Amino acid sequence: MIRVALTATAALFSCATALADPPTFSLSDRPSQDGRCIGDKGVGDLDRSERACLEQVGDLGRRVGPGLQLKFRNGLARVYLNEDAKCQTPKAEGCVKYRLTGYFPKHDLLLIEVGYWEGGSWLLVHVDSGKTSEIVAPPHYSPGKLWLVSVASGVGPSGPPDGIDIVLATSDPSLKEWHYRSPDDDQWLYEFAGWEGDDHVELVATSTETPTKRVTAFVERRNGDWHLAGPK
């Protein structure tokens, strides 16, 4: 087993998203319910239950004090270790906590929430191999359950990393993942609006200069690659 340390920078979970009043414990107006574990009665992005997930995954995962222990089907294992002591210091430098918050049994994927004193992100982990993708929010399945998309945006230094992630639900090496991080001077905040088939993600874009201005955008897969089409 190995100790995992991440250095990704993020912002407070209590973020102001593209919409003024997202649902409770949510980063957007459409929090994903995909991968929510059996018995989890939450509805938002941030109220997912680790206890429910540990009960569902059985021997694949367990909580031992500050450590989240995962076992992979290839015989390897990994420990995600909370830095609880660092979270108690005045500046909380190096503070990080991990929670198992989702399971996708059809494709044997685990969702881990990574929380920092100021920020957070998520990890999507393949149980067969331990392969990991970093994403900005709990993801939404495409209609055919081939892809998973995550979208997050916030105003100022609050919220998860601003961006869009489209990752494979399967382990098909012929298909490419896609990750986009919004530049600091981006004038648009993106929010997930829905899938149209397995190759097209609809987005709502909100102007940072004129918050009442909301227009459409999308990400589309053409010739094997994903492309972001900006606001129209």
N, C-alpha and C positions, 0 to 999 in steps of 0.2 A: 504494500500500500504506500502511496506517496502523499505528501502534504501539498495542497494546491494553494498558490498565492497568486491573486490577480491584481493588476495595476491599472485597470481601466478607470478613467475619470468620469464621474457622473454628477448629478445634482440631486437636490432634495426630492423625496417622493411626493411631498405635499406641493405639487406643482400647479401652475396655472396653465391649462392646456388651451388648444385652439378654440374650444368651446368654453363659455364662461362657467357653466355649472354642470360638469360631468357627474354621473352617478356616484354615490358614496363608494369610497375605496377604489376609485377608478382613475385611469390616466386619460380616458377619452369617453366619448358618448356611446361607444360600442365596445365595451370590454368583452374580450373573448371568453366563451364558455367551453371552448375545445380543450380537452385534456384535464378538465376539472375532475378531481378524484371522487370516487363513489363515497357518498356520505358527507361531502363538502357542501355546506349549505350557504356558502358565500355567493356573491354575484359580481363582485368587482375584480380588478386586477390585483389588489393588494390585500384581500381578505381570504386568500386561498389557504386551505388547511393542510399543514404538514402531517398532522396526526392521521387524517383520512388517507393521505397518499402513502404513508408508511404501512398502514393496514392493508392497502390494496396491493402494493408491490411485493409484500412478503419478504423473502430472503434477498431480494435485490437491493434493499436499502434499510438502514437502521440508524437511529440516533443514539449515540453514546456520549453523553455530556455535551461538550462543545463541538463534537465531530459528527458530520453526516457521512456515514460509510456506505459506499456503493460497491456492489459486486457485478461484474460484467460476465456475459455468457462465454467469453473467450478465456475465462479463468483468472483474469486480472481484477484488481480492486483499486479503489481510490478513496481518500478521505478529504472532505472539504472541512477545514477547521476554522471555527469562529475565533476571532481575535477579541474575546470578551474583555480582557484586561485593558487593551488599547482603547476600547470604547468608553472606559471610565475616566480616561485622562482629560484634562481641560480642552485640548485641541482635538482629541480623538484621532490623532494621526495614525493611520494604518488600521483603523477600525473596519472590520468586515464581518458580515454574518451571512450564513448560507441556510436556505430552507428548501426542502423538497416540496414543490407546490403544484406539480402536474404530472400526469402519466397518460401517454397515448398508446394503449395496448395494441391497436391494430398494427402499429409500426415499431413498437417497443422503444419508445422515446420517453425520457424523463425531463421534466422542466424544473430548473433550480433558480430560485430568486436569490440574487446577490445584493445584499444591502450594505451601504456605507453610511457613515455619519452624515455625509452630504451626497446622497445619490444612490444609484443602483442600476442594475441591469439584470438580464436573465441568461441562463445557459440551457441549451437544448442538447441533451446527451443521448447518444445511441447506446442502448444497453448491450448490443452484440459486440461492440468494439471499444466503447468509451470515447469515440469521436465526439467532439464538442463544437458547437457553434454559438457565438455570443449574439444575442438579440436584444432589442430595445424594449420589448413588452411581451406579455403572453400572446402566443400567435393564433391566427385564424386559419383553419384548414381551407384549401381550395375545394370546389364541389366534388372533384374526383379523388380527393384526399391524396393528391400527388405532391402538393406544395404546402408550406406554412408561411404566412406573412405576418410580420410585426411592424407596427407603425407607431411612432411617438414623437411629439413636438411640444415644446413649452416656451413660454416667454421668460427671458432673463435666466439667471443661474438657478433654475429649479426644474426638477423633473429628471427623467432618464436621459441618456444621450439622444439628441434629436436625429432621427433617421428612419430608414426603411430596410428591413431584412426579408429576403425571400429565400427560404432554405428547403431542401428536399426532405420529404417525409421518409423516403426510402434511401437506400445506400447505392444508388445507381451512379457509377463513375462517369457515365456518358452525359449526365445533366449537370449544369453549373448552378451553384448558389449565387446570390446577388446581395451585396451589402452597400448601402448608401448612408453617408453621414452628412447632414446639412452643414454648410459652411457657416461661420459665425455671423457673416453679414447677409445671410439668406433673408429675403423679404417675405417668405411664405412659411406657414406652419401647416404640415400635412397631417391628415387624419384618415384612417381607414373607413371606406364607405361600403365596400363589398367586392366580391369576386364576380366576374363575368366569364364563366368557363374556367379552365385551368391555366390560361395564359394571359389573363388580363385582370389587373387590380384597379378598382375605382378608388379615387381619393377625393377628399374635400380639402381645398387649400384656402387658408385664411391669411389675409395680408397683415403683416406686423405693423404697418404704418396706418392702415385703416381697418381695424378689427371687424367692422361690419361688412367688409367686402369679402365674400366667400364664393369661390369659383371651383370648377372641376379640374382635376388632373388625373393622370393614370400612369401605371407601370405596365408595360406590355412585353411579352416574350416574342421576339422575331428572330428567325434564323439561329435559334439556339441560345440567344442572349437576351437579357432583360434590359429594357430602356425606360427611363423616366421621361414622360411628356409633361412639361410644366403647365402651369395654370392657363386656362383659356378664358 
